[in-house]
Amino acid sequence: MNQAKIYDIAGAAGVSLATVSRVLNHPEKVKEGTRNKVLRIIKEKGYKPNANARGLASRRSTTVAIVVPRISQASVAEMIQGIDDSAKKFGYALRLFINSDPKQEQELWGEVIASSVDGILLMNDEMTPETVKLLQYTPVPVLFVNAIPQSEKYGSVCIDYRESGYKITKAMIDRGNTDIMFVGTEHKYTVNDLKLKGYIQAMEEAHLPTNIVFSSGDININEKHFETLIDQKLPHVAMFVRDSMAISFMNIAAKKGFKVPKDLQVIGFQNTKYAELANPKLTCVETPIYEIGNRAMAYLTELMKQPPEQEKPSHLLVDYKIIWRESTKQ
């Protein structure tokens, strides 16, 4: 028999995950009738709260959850480092949750809430209906990090992605380029949608036709797609929402005998460590990942100090810049 989870208890008792969490960690805040009902169901189902989470709660240290879709990306690791450095200044503990499987999303959020964290930093930019629903019942402040929430109930910390998309496109147009291709991911992310909107705005202002392509973020898949694109027609400029995609495209073009930046100029949108290791080095809109993480943790501490009714989350914008390198003409 599978061990009962916190959402099983919430469902059987007809209460929210937050209420079950309060019964476990702050029972004095729950009405006696509700508390007794939840405790009875916990006993009947044999639910065993996470011992580590209960230990953290009993010490009453401020604990923040970081929820990420995956940790394999270099940008995620750097952002977590920024969060950790800021958390140490405030004396806060961090707990990492990996939301890699949408089918397990309910269970993961149950674990987050059961851990009695005081705030949540959410890096997942893909807001599934399940995430939206579960966030409504989260009893602590939630802040989006390098992602854009679909509700004004939540704040965020990121760069102005629409403006950055506009500025880099306009800069290339001002340099005399008329055929600029924008390559996004098949998977939809709000920040990439904003980059695209900025690109479209700049192209339309210049009365130039847009050239928009969506490809897989998986190099093993997009390489074949990129080969087809290059064989069909090589643009003056190819702009990518991810550095890894930009470098993959640049490498394939080089194998086919094209020279960068003479025959093709390539631009990325992250400025990860791979951009400087590429040959030639990749021009990028720099997303200051470390700074975003650092600022996000500091801002979350402010939200955690406010009573829920006084929370007025804002969208904080971090400064960015364009790093010009050898993959574009001077």
C-alpha positions in Angstrom: 0.0 0.0 0.0 1.4 3.4 -1.0 2.2 5.8 1.8 -0.3 8.6 2.2 0.7 12.1 1.0 -0.3 15.5 2.3 -2.8 16.1 -0.5 -4.5 12.8 0.4 -5.1 14.1 3.9 -6.3 17.5 2.5 -8.7 15.8 0.1 -10.2 13.4 2.8 -10.6 16.2 5.3 -12.0 18.7 2.7 -9.4 21.3 3.6 -6.5 23.0 1.8 -2.9 21.8 1.8 -2.1 25.0 3.8 -4.5 23.9 6.5 -3.0 20.5 6.9 0.4 22.2 7.0 -0.7 24.5 9.8 -2.2 21.5 11.8 1.2 19.8 11.6 3.4 22.9 12.3 1.2 25.5 14.0 -1.9 23.7 15.4 -2.8 26.6 17.6 -3.7 28.6 14.5 -6.4 26.0 13.4 -9.9 25.8 14.8 -10.3 22.9 17.2 -12.9 21.1 15.2 -10.9 21.3 12.0 -7.7 20.4 13.8 -9.2 17.3 15.4 -10.7 16.2 12.0 -7.4 16.5 10.2 -5.5 14.7 13.0 -8.0 11.9 12.9 -7.6 11.4 9.2 -3.8 11.6 9.5 -3.9 8.7 12.1 -6.3 6.7 10.0 -4.3 7.0 6.8 -0.9 6.6 8.6 0.5 9.8 7.2 4.1 10.5 8.3 5.2 14.1 7.9 8.7 14.7 6.6 11.0 14.5 9.6 13.5 17.0 8.2 10.8 19.5 7.5 9.3 19.2 11.0 12.8 19.7 12.4 13.2 22.9 10.5 9.8 24.1 11.6 10.4 23.4 15.3 13.6 25.4 15.2 11.5 28.3 13.7 14.3 29.3 11.3 13.2 31.1 8.2 13.3 28.6 5.4 12.8 29.4 1.7 11.9 26.9 -1.0 13.4 27.1 -4.5 11.3 25.3 -7.1 13.1 24.7 -10.4 12.1 22.7 -13.5 15.6 21.2 -13.8 19.1 21.8 -12.5 21.1 20.7 -15.5 21.1 24.2 -17.1 24.1 26.4 -16.2 21.9 29.4 -15.8 19.9 27.7 -13.0 23.0 26.8 -11.1 24.3 30.4 -11.3 20.9 31.8 -10.2 20.8 29.4 -7.2 24.3 30.7 -6.2 23.0 34.2 -6.2 20.0 33.2 -4.1 22.3 31.3 -1.7 24.7 34.2 -1.2 21.8 36.5 -0.4 20.1 34.0 1.9 23.3 33.7 4.0 23.3 37.4 4.6 19.8 37.1 6.1 20.5 33.9 7.9 17.9 31.9 6.0 17.9 28.2 5.1 17.1 27.0 1.6 15.4 23.9 0.3 15.5 22.8 -3.3 12.6 21.2 -5.1 12.8 19.9 -8.7 9.6 20.1 -10.6 10.7 18.0 -13.7 7.6 15.9 -14.1 4.2 17.8 -14.6 2.4 14.6 -13.6 4.0 14.8 -10.2 3.3 18.5 -9.7 0.5 18.1 -7.1 2.7 15.8 -5.0 5.7 18.2 -5.3 3.7 21.2 -4.2 2.3 19.1 -1.3 5.8 18.5 -0.2 6.7 22.2 -0.5 3.8 23.2 1.7 4.3 20.4 4.2 7.9 21.6 4.6 6.5 24.7 6.4 8.6 27.1 4.4 8.2 30.8 4.9 8.5 31.8 1.2 8.9 30.3 -2.3 11.1 31.3 -5.2 9.6 29.9 -8.3 11.9 29.5 -11.4 9.5 27.6 -13.5 8.3 29.8 -16.3 5.8 27.2 -17.6 2.5 27.9 -15.8 0.4 24.8 -16.2 -3.3 24.9 -15.1 -2.3 22.7 -12.2 0.4 25.1 -11.1 -2.0 28.0 -11.2 -4.5 26.1 -9.1 -2.0 25.0 -6.5 -0.5 28.4 -6.2 -3.9 29.8 -5.1 -3.7 27.7 -1.9 -0.1 28.5 -1.1 -0.1 30.2 2.4 3.2 31.9 1.9 4.6 34.6 -0.4 5.6 33.3 -3.9 8.0 35.2 -6.1 8.8 34.4 -9.7 12.5 34.4 -10.5 13.5 35.2 -14.1 10.0 34.3 -15.1 6.7 36.2 -15.5 3.6 35.3 -13.5 0.2 35.2 -15.2 -1.5 36.7 -12.2 -1.0 40.1 -10.5 -1.1 38.3 -7.2 2.6 37.4 -7.6 5.7 39.5 -8.0 8.8 38.8 -10.2 12.4 39.7 -10.7 13.9 39.6 -14.2 15.1 41.9 -17.0 12.9 43.7 -19.4 12.8 41.0 -22.0 10.6 42.8 -24.5 12.9 45.8 -24.5 16.0 43.7 -24.8 14.5 41.9 -27.8 13.6 45.2 -29.4 17.0 46.8 -28.7 19.2 44.0 -30.1 17.0 43.7 -33.2 17.1 47.5 -33.8 20.8 47.5 -33.3 21.2 44.9 -36.0 18.8 46.8 -38.3 20.8 50.1 -37.8 23.9 48.2 -38.8 22.3 47.6 -42.2 20.9 44.1 -41.7 17.5 43.5 -43.3 17.1 39.7 -43.1 17.0 38.8 -39.4 15.7 35.5 -38.2 14.3 34.9 -34.7 14.5 31.4 -33.4 12.4 30.5 -30.3 11.6 27.2 -28.6 8.6 25.0 -29.4 8.0 24.9 -25.7 6.3 28.2 -24.8 7.8 30.4 -22.1 6.6 33.8 -21.2 10.1 35.4 -21.2 10.7 34.1 -24.7 7.3 35.4 -25.9 8.4 38.9 -24.7 11.7 38.6 -26.6 9.7 37.8 -29.7 7.4 40.7 -29.2 10.4 43.0 -29.0 11.8 41.6 -32.2 8.5 42.0 -34.1 8.2 45.6 -32.9 11.6 46.5 -34.2 11.1 44.7 -37.5 7.7 46.3 -38.1 9.0 49.8 -37.3 11.6 49.3 -40.0 9.0 47.9 -42.4 11.0 44.7 -42.7 9.4 41.2 -43.0 9.7 39.0 -39.9 11.3 35.6 -40.1 10.2 33.6 -37.0 11.1 29.9 -36.4 10.4 27.6 -33.5 12.7 24.7 -32.8 13.4 22.2 -30.1 15.6 23.2 -27.2 17.2 19.7 -27.4 20.4 19.8 -29.4 20.0 16.2 -30.6 16.7 17.2 -32.2 17.3 20.7 -33.4 20.5 20.0 -35.3 18.6 18.3 -38.1 16.1 21.2 -38.1 19.0 23.7 -38.3 20.6 21.9 -41.2 17.3 22.2 -43.1 17.0 25.9 -42.3 20.6 26.6 -43.5 20.1 24.6 -46.7 16.9 26.5 -47.5 18.2 30.1 -47.0 20.9 31.6 -44.8 19.7 34.8 -43.1 21.9 37.9 -42.5 21.4 37.4 -38.8 20.1 34.5 -36.7 18.9 35.4 -33.2 18.3 32.7 -30.6 16.5 32.7 -27.3 19.1 30.3 -25.9 22.9 30.4 -26.2 23.1 26.6 -26.7 20.8 26.8 -29.7 22.8 29.7 -31.2 26.1 27.9 -30.8 24.6 24.7 -32.3 23.4 26.7 -35.4 26.7 28.4 -35.7 28.6 25.1 -35.6 26.4 23.5 -38.3 26.8 26.6 -40.5 30.6 26.3 -40.1 30.5 22.6 -41.1 28.7 23.6 -44.3 31.4 26.0 -45.2 29.9 29.3 -44.1 31.9 31.8 -42.1 30.7 33.6 -39.0 30.3 36.6 -39.0 31.2 37.1 -42.7 28.3 35.0 -44.1 26.2 34.8 -41.0 25.9 36.7 -37.8 24.6 34.9 -34.7 23.2 36.3 -31.4 22.2 34.6 -28.1 20.0 35.8 -25.3 21.6 34.6 -22.1 25.4 35.1 -22.1 26.1 31.8 -20.3 29.7 30.6 -19.9 29.3 28.7 -23.3 29.0 32.0 -25.1 32.6 33.0 -24.4 33.8 29.4 -25.0 32.2 29.4 -28.5 34.4 29.9 -31.6 33.9 32.6 -32.6 32.7 34.0 -29.3 29.0 34.7 -29.2 27.4 38.1 -29.1 24.6 38.1 -26.5 22.0 40.1 -24.6 23.4 39.4 -21.1 20.8 38.2 -18.6 22.5 38.8 -15.2 21.5 35.5 -13.7 23.4 35.8 -10.5 22.1 39.3 -9.8 18.5 38.2 -10.5 18.8 35.4 -8.0 20.5 37.7 -5.4 17.8 40.4 -5.8 15.0 37.9 -5.7 16.0 36.5 -2.4 16.4 40.0 -0.9 13.0 41.0 -2.2 11.3 37.8 -0.9 12.6 38.6 2.6 10.6 41.9 2.4 7.5 40.1 1.3 7.8 37.5 4.1 7.9 40.3 6.7 4.6 41.8 5.6 1.2 40.6 6.7 -0.6 38.8 3.8 -3.2 41.6 3.5 -0.4 44.2 3.0 1.5 42.3 0.4 1.7 44.3 -2.8 4.1 42.3 -5.0 5.9 44.2 -7.7 7.8 43.3 -10.9 11.4 44.3 -10.3 13.6 44.8 -13.3 17.3 44.2 -13.2 19.7 46.1 -15.6 21.1 44.2 -18.6 23.5 45.0 -21.4 24.4 43.7 -24.8 27.8 42.0 -25.0 29.3 42.4 -28.5 31.6 39.7 -29.6 33.1 38.1 -32.7 29.9 36.4 -33.9 28.6 39.8 -35.2 30.2 42.3 -37.5 31.7 45.5 -36.0 
